[in-house]
Amino acid sequence: MIDTPQNIMCFNKNQKVGVINMLILSRKQDESIIINGNIEVKILEIEEGKVKLGIEAPKDIDIFRKELYLSIQEENIEAAKTKVDLEKISKLFKQDK
């Protein structure tokens, strides 16, 4: 099978619509793909409608399940919105132990 990019419609939480390019591949068990020359994604097992993937990547590459990644992003956005009282923080550092 020839690997070809496909235009895919995507929807985000704000209901904005966009078109992204997505490479659609077919892989069998024990086959893999290489991303950026240093990340290998291998099909380890296919069973009962589930695919088990193995990912080999450099230690400095973060790998998350999408739902966890989105949760982390939402928490970071909420944390960035938190107002900080610099006077109270300054007093904490000036207190004698």
PyMOL commands that place a pseudoatom at each C-alpha (Angstrom):
pseudoatom trace, name=CA, resn=MET, resi=1, chain=A, elem=C, hetatm=0, pos=[0.000, 0.000, 0.000]
pseudoatom trace, name=CA, resn=ILE, resi=2, chain=A, elem=C, hetatm=0, pos=[1.260, 3.479, -0.846]
pseudoatom trace, name=CA, resn=ASP, resi=3, chain=A, elem=C, hetatm=0, pos=[1.261, 5.929, 2.065]
pseudoatom trace, name=CA, resn=THR, resi=4, chain=A, elem=C, hetatm=0, pos=[-0.563, 9.097, 1.076]
pseudoatom trace, name=CA, resn=PRO, resi=5, chain=A, elem=C, hetatm=0, pos=[-1.487, 12.230, 3.014]
pseudoatom trace, name=CA, resn=GLN, resi=6, chain=A, elem=C, hetatm=0, pos=[-5.213, 12.802, 3.438]
pseudoatom trace, name=CA, resn=ASN, resi=7, chain=A, elem=C, hetatm=0, pos=[-7.045, 16.006, 4.272]
pseudoatom trace, name=CA, resn=ILE, resi=8, chain=A, elem=C, hetatm=0, pos=[-8.977, 15.440, 7.478]
pseudoatom trace, name=CA, resn=MET, resi=9, chain=A, elem=C, hetatm=0, pos=[-11.599, 17.742, 8.965]
pseudoatom trace, name=CA, resn=CYS, resi=10, chain=A, elem=C, hetatm=0, pos=[-10.912, 18.463, 12.615]
pseudoatom trace, name=CA, resn=PHE, resi=11, chain=A, elem=C, hetatm=0, pos=[-13.068, 20.033, 15.321]
pseudoatom trace, name=CA, resn=ASN, resi=12, chain=A, elem=C, hetatm=0, pos=[-11.807, 21.548, 18.541]
pseudoatom trace, name=CA, resn=LYS, resi=13, chain=A, elem=C, hetatm=0, pos=[-13.660, 22.442, 21.751]
pseudoatom trace, name=CA, resn=ASN, resi=14, chain=A, elem=C, hetatm=0, pos=[-14.565, 25.873, 20.399]
pseudoatom trace, name=CA, resn=GLN, resi=15, chain=A, elem=C, hetatm=0, pos=[-16.263, 24.220, 17.399]
pseudoatom trace, name=CA, resn=LYS, resi=16, chain=A, elem=C, hetatm=0, pos=[-13.779, 25.770, 14.996]
pseudoatom trace, name=CA, resn=VAL, resi=17, chain=A, elem=C, hetatm=0, pos=[-13.313, 23.684, 11.895]
pseudoatom trace, name=CA, resn=GLY, resi=18, chain=A, elem=C, hetatm=0, pos=[-9.993, 23.198, 10.172]
pseudoatom trace, name=CA, resn=VAL, resi=19, chain=A, elem=C, hetatm=0, pos=[-8.305, 20.946, 7.696]
pseudoatom trace, name=CA, resn=ILE, resi=20, chain=A, elem=C, hetatm=0, pos=[-5.105, 19.144, 8.629]
pseudoatom trace, name=CA, resn=ASN, resi=21, chain=A, elem=C, hetatm=0, pos=[-2.942, 16.749, 6.701]
pseudoatom trace, name=CA, resn=MET, resi=22, chain=A, elem=C, hetatm=0, pos=[-2.882, 13.259, 8.133]
pseudoatom trace, name=CA, resn=LEU, resi=23, chain=A, elem=C, hetatm=0, pos=[-0.772, 10.423, 6.856]
pseudoatom trace, name=CA, resn=ILE, resi=24, chain=A, elem=C, hetatm=0, pos=[-2.891, 7.272, 6.935]
pseudoatom trace, name=CA, resn=LEU, resi=25, chain=A, elem=C, hetatm=0, pos=[-0.950, 4.020, 7.188]
pseudoatom trace, name=CA, resn=SER, resi=26, chain=A, elem=C, hetatm=0, pos=[-1.722, 0.329, 7.315]
pseudoatom trace, name=CA, resn=ARG, resi=27, chain=A, elem=C, hetatm=0, pos=[0.578, -1.742, 9.520]
pseudoatom trace, name=CA, resn=LYS, resi=28, chain=A, elem=C, hetatm=0, pos=[0.523, -5.377, 10.584]
pseudoatom trace, name=CA, resn=GLN, resi=29, chain=A, elem=C, hetatm=0, pos=[1.698, -6.861, 13.847]
pseudoatom trace, name=CA, resn=ASP, resi=30, chain=A, elem=C, hetatm=0, pos=[5.478, -6.449, 14.330]
pseudoatom trace, name=CA, resn=GLU, resi=31, chain=A, elem=C, hetatm=0, pos=[5.639, -3.700, 11.679]
pseudoatom trace, name=CA, resn=SER, resi=32, chain=A, elem=C, hetatm=0, pos=[6.592, -0.171, 12.619]
pseudoatom trace, name=CA, resn=ILE, resi=33, chain=A, elem=C, hetatm=0, pos=[6.937, 3.420, 11.460]
pseudoatom trace, name=CA, resn=ILE, resi=34, chain=A, elem=C, hetatm=0, pos=[9.760, 5.861, 12.088]
pseudoatom trace, name=CA, resn=ILE, resi=35, chain=A, elem=C, hetatm=0, pos=[9.086, 9.492, 13.001]
pseudoatom trace, name=CA, resn=ASN, resi=36, chain=A, elem=C, hetatm=0, pos=[11.750, 12.169, 12.628]
pseudoatom trace, name=CA, resn=GLY, resi=37, chain=A, elem=C, hetatm=0, pos=[14.482, 9.538, 12.316]
pseudoatom trace, name=CA, resn=ASN, resi=38, chain=A, elem=C, hetatm=0, pos=[14.596, 8.805, 16.053]
pseudoatom trace, name=CA, resn=ILE, resi=39, chain=A, elem=C, hetatm=0, pos=[11.110, 7.689, 17.152]
pseudoatom trace, name=CA, resn=GLU, resi=40, chain=A, elem=C, hetatm=0, pos=[9.841, 4.217, 16.319]
pseudoatom trace, name=CA, resn=VAL, resi=41, chain=A, elem=C, hetatm=0, pos=[6.205, 3.235, 16.765]
pseudoatom trace, name=CA, resn=LYS, resi=42, chain=A, elem=C, hetatm=0, pos=[5.730, -0.539, 16.521]
pseudoatom trace, name=CA, resn=ILE, resi=43, chain=A, elem=C, hetatm=0, pos=[2.538, -2.602, 16.415]
pseudoatom trace, name=CA, resn=LEU, resi=44, chain=A, elem=C, hetatm=0, pos=[3.039, -5.146, 19.200]
pseudoatom trace, name=CA, resn=GLU, resi=45, chain=A, elem=C, hetatm=0, pos=[-0.349, -6.828, 19.283]
pseudoatom trace, name=CA, resn=ILE, resi=46, chain=A, elem=C, hetatm=0, pos=[-3.763, -6.662, 17.632]
pseudoatom trace, name=CA, resn=GLU, resi=47, chain=A, elem=C, hetatm=0, pos=[-6.530, -8.384, 19.564]
pseudoatom trace, name=CA, resn=GLU, resi=48, chain=A, elem=C, hetatm=0, pos=[-10.292, -7.924, 19.971]
pseudoatom trace, name=CA, resn=GLY, resi=49, chain=A, elem=C, hetatm=0, pos=[-10.361, -4.510, 18.315]
pseudoatom trace, name=CA, resn=LYS, resi=50, chain=A, elem=C, hetatm=0, pos=[-7.437, -3.154, 20.333]
pseudoatom trace, name=CA, resn=VAL, resi=51, chain=A, elem=C, hetatm=0, pos=[-3.964, -2.323, 19.121]
pseudoatom trace, name=CA, resn=LYS, resi=52, chain=A, elem=C, hetatm=0, pos=[-1.006, -2.412, 21.500]
pseudoatom trace, name=CA, resn=LEU, resi=53, chain=A, elem=C, hetatm=0, pos=[1.753, -0.002, 20.476]
pseudoatom trace, name=CA, resn=GLY, resi=54, chain=A, elem=C, hetatm=0, pos=[5.380, 0.148, 21.527]
pseudoatom trace, name=CA, resn=ILE, resi=55, chain=A, elem=C, hetatm=0, pos=[7.134, 3.505, 21.263]
pseudoatom trace, name=CA, resn=GLU, resi=56, chain=A, elem=C, hetatm=0, pos=[10.908, 3.891, 21.327]
pseudoatom trace, name=CA, resn=ALA, resi=57, chain=A, elem=C, hetatm=0, pos=[12.049, 7.499, 21.627]
pseudoatom trace, name=CA, resn=PRO, resi=58, chain=A, elem=C, hetatm=0, pos=[14.877, 9.507, 23.172]
pseudoatom trace, name=CA, resn=LYS, resi=59, chain=A, elem=C, hetatm=0, pos=[14.459, 10.129, 26.908]
pseudoatom trace, name=CA, resn=ASP, resi=60, chain=A, elem=C, hetatm=0, pos=[13.977, 13.867, 26.326]
pseudoatom trace, name=CA, resn=ILE, resi=61, chain=A, elem=C, hetatm=0, pos=[10.795, 13.227, 24.290]
pseudoatom trace, name=CA, resn=ASP, resi=62, chain=A, elem=C, hetatm=0, pos=[7.575, 13.324, 26.317]
pseudoatom trace, name=CA, resn=ILE, resi=63, chain=A, elem=C, hetatm=0, pos=[4.969, 10.752, 25.292]
pseudoatom trace, name=CA, resn=PHE, resi=64, chain=A, elem=C, hetatm=0, pos=[1.399, 11.007, 26.601]
pseudoatom trace, name=CA, resn=ARG, resi=65, chain=A, elem=C, hetatm=0, pos=[-1.965, 9.486, 25.798]
pseudoatom trace, name=CA, resn=LYS, resi=66, chain=A, elem=C, hetatm=0, pos=[-3.975, 12.255, 24.130]
pseudoatom trace, name=CA, resn=GLU, resi=67, chain=A, elem=C, hetatm=0, pos=[-6.612, 12.466, 26.876]
pseudoatom trace, name=CA, resn=LEU, resi=68, chain=A, elem=C, hetatm=0, pos=[-3.893, 12.885, 29.521]
pseudoatom trace, name=CA, resn=TYR, resi=69, chain=A, elem=C, hetatm=0, pos=[-2.061, 15.483, 27.407]
pseudoatom trace, name=CA, resn=LEU, resi=70, chain=A, elem=C, hetatm=0, pos=[-5.259, 17.523, 26.991]
pseudoatom trace, name=CA, resn=SER, resi=71, chain=A, elem=C, hetatm=0, pos=[-5.932, 17.315, 30.738]
pseudoatom trace, name=CA, resn=ILE, resi=72, chain=A, elem=C, hetatm=0, pos=[-2.425, 18.587, 31.510]
pseudoatom trace, name=CA, resn=GLN, resi=73, chain=A, elem=C, hetatm=0, pos=[-2.893, 21.452, 29.052]
pseudoatom trace, name=CA, resn=GLU, resi=74, chain=A, elem=C, hetatm=0, pos=[-6.210, 22.455, 30.660]
pseudoatom trace, name=CA, resn=GLU, resi=75, chain=A, elem=C, hetatm=0, pos=[-4.657, 22.394, 34.140]
pseudoatom trace, name=CA, resn=ASN, resi=76, chain=A, elem=C, hetatm=0, pos=[-1.742, 24.533, 32.935]
pseudoatom trace, name=CA, resn=ILE, resi=77, chain=A, elem=C, hetatm=0, pos=[-4.157, 27.086, 31.460]
pseudoatom trace, name=CA, resn=GLU, resi=78, chain=A, elem=C, hetatm=0, pos=[-6.129, 27.236, 34.732]
pseudoatom trace, name=CA, resn=ALA, resi=79, chain=A, elem=C, hetatm=0, pos=[-2.912, 27.598, 36.759]
pseudoatom trace, name=CA, resn=ALA, resi=80, chain=A, elem=C, hetatm=0, pos=[-1.779, 30.454, 34.513]
pseudoatom trace, name=CA, resn=LYS, resi=81, chain=A, elem=C, hetatm=0, pos=[-5.060, 32.275, 35.236]
pseudoatom trace, name=CA, resn=THR, resi=82, chain=A, elem=C, hetatm=0, pos=[-4.487, 32.150, 39.003]
pseudoatom trace, name=CA, resn=LYS, resi=83, chain=A, elem=C, hetatm=0, pos=[-3.806, 35.555, 40.514]
pseudoatom trace, name=CA, resn=VAL, resi=84, chain=A, elem=C, hetatm=0, pos=[-0.700, 35.741, 42.650]
pseudoatom trace, name=CA, resn=ASP, resi=85, chain=A, elem=C, hetatm=0, pos=[-0.455, 38.071, 45.646]
pseudoatom trace, name=CA, resn=LEU, resi=86, chain=A, elem=C, hetatm=0, pos=[3.207, 39.086, 45.501]
pseudoatom trace, name=CA, resn=GLU, resi=87, chain=A, elem=C, hetatm=0, pos=[3.033, 40.824, 48.887]
pseudoatom trace, name=CA, resn=LYS, resi=88, chain=A, elem=C, hetatm=0, pos=[1.975, 37.615, 50.644]
pseudoatom trace, name=CA, resn=ILE, resi=89, chain=A, elem=C, hetatm=0, pos=[4.680, 35.643, 48.868]
pseudoatom trace, name=CA, resn=SER, resi=90, chain=A, elem=C, hetatm=0, pos=[7.283, 38.238, 49.776]
pseudoatom trace, name=CA, resn=LYS, resi=91, chain=A, elem=C, hetatm=0, pos=[6.256, 38.014, 53.449]
pseudoatom trace, name=CA, resn=LEU, resi=92, chain=A, elem=C, hetatm=0, pos=[6.623, 34.232, 53.366]
pseudoatom trace, name=CA, resn=PHE, resi=93, chain=A, elem=C, hetatm=0, pos=[10.235, 34.538, 52.244]
pseudoatom trace, name=CA, resn=LYS, resi=94, chain=A, elem=C, hetatm=0, pos=[11.027, 37.239, 54.821]
pseudoatom trace, name=CA, resn=GLN, resi=95, chain=A, elem=C, hetatm=0, pos=[9.754, 35.213, 57.806]
pseudoatom trace, name=CA, resn=ASP, resi=96, chain=A, elem=C, hetatm=0, pos=[12.394, 33.997, 60.247]
pseudoatom trace, name=CA, resn=LYS, resi=97, chain=A, elem=C, hetatm=0, pos=[12.583, 30.254, 60.680]
for i in range(1, 97): cmd.bond("trace and resi %d" % i, "trace and resi %d" % (i + 1))
show_as sticks, trace
zoom trace
